[in-house]
Amino acid sequence: MQKKYIISFLVAFVLFMILGGLFGTLIFLPTFETWHEAFPAAVRETPDVASGFLVGIIQLVGFVYLFGRLNIDTFSEGAVFGAIYSVAVWLIVDLQMISVTNIVSYEYVAIDAGLSAAMGAIMGAVIAWSMKRFA
């Protein structure tokens, strides 16, 4: 395996933990708390860290692999692709949740899409830099 993939994954993973922790603490945890209060039998009091960690790993593996295969190596290309990729992934999840529950709202989906776009753009720019830097 090429070192650019490994290093880019590690850089993205650290950034994902920082941004995910920041957005999670400030935005998502208060929403999840409200959901838990309304539906205590259906919504956990605290998110399952293990499954969240696995979701992050899966998303990042795909993210980094696609950057290498698509030869994305400029900040602007990385930011645009990162935003689109992240929004697409999370819209699939969020809209599926709307279709099968009464818990998730379109307002939540809009907030999540915006935050996913911001996080994806930042991570995309950094991964593009990393892929070029460590090629």
N, C-alpha and C positions, 0 to 999 in steps of 0.2 A: 504494500500500500504506500502511496506517495505521502511524503511528510506534509505536503500542503493540506491534504485532507485531514490528517490527524491534528495538526496545529490549528487549522481553521475550526474544526469541531470543538477543540478545547477552548479556544477564544470565544466561540459562539456560546458554548455551554456556560461559561462564567458570566458572560453578558446576559444570557437568558435567565440565569439565577438572579442577577441583580435587578434587571428590569421586571421580571416576573414577580419577584418579591416586593418591589416598590409598587407596581400596579395592583398586585394582589392585596397588599396591606391597605392601600389607600382607597381602592375602588371596589374590588370584588368581595373581600371578606365582609364588609358591612352589608352588601346585598345578600350574600349567603346566610348571614345571621338572620336577616329578615325572612328569608325563605325557610330557614330552620324553625323560626318561631311560628310561622304560618302552617308548616307541614312537618312537624317533628318526626313523624314516622317515615317520611320519604326523603328528607334532606338531612345530611350529617351535620352535626354541630361544628365540626372542623373538617376540612377537605382531607381526603386520603392522600397522604404524601407519596406513598409508593406508586399509586396509579398515575398521579400527576407527574412524578419523576419519569415514569415510563413514556407517557405522552410526550414530554419534552424531548426525551432521547429520540423517539421515533420521528418527531417533527424535525429535529436538528439533523439527523442522518440524511433524511430526504433533502433538506435545505442545502446542506454542504455538498452533497453528491450532485445535485442539479446545477449548482454554481460551477463546479468543475466541468461537467458535461456540456454546459451551455457557454462556457468560456466567458463568464461574467467577471470582469476584473476592474471596472471603474466604479467610483462611488455612486454616480448617478444611476448607472445600470443596476448596481446592487441594491440601491435604495428602492427603485421602482419595482424590481422583481421581488424584493423582500416584502414590500407592502402588499403587492398583489397575491403572492404565495400565502402570506399569513392571513390576510382577509379571507381568501378562498377557503383555506382549511377551517377557520373558525366559523365562517358563515355556514358551512356544511353542518358542523356540530350544532351550532345555535339554532338554525332553522329546523333541524331534525328534532331538537328538544321542544320547539314551539309546536311542531306537528303532533307530538305524543304526550305533552303535559299542559297543564294550566298554570305552571309556575313561571316559566320564562316569558318575558314580554318583548315586544318589538323594540321598546325603549332600551332594554338591556342589550339586545342584539346590535343596535346602533352604537351604543357605548363600546361594546366589545369589538365591533368592527373598527371603530376609530382607534382604540388602543392597540389592536392587533396591527393596524396599518402603521402606526407610529413605531411600535416595537419591531415590526418586520423591516421597516425602512432603516432604522438604526442598525439592526443586526445585519441586514443585507449589505449596507455600506461597509461595515467592519469585515464581514466575510469576504467581500470582493477585494478589499485591501489585503487581507490575510492571504487569499489565494494567489494574488499577484506577488506579494512580498516573499512568500515562502515557496514559490514555484521552482 
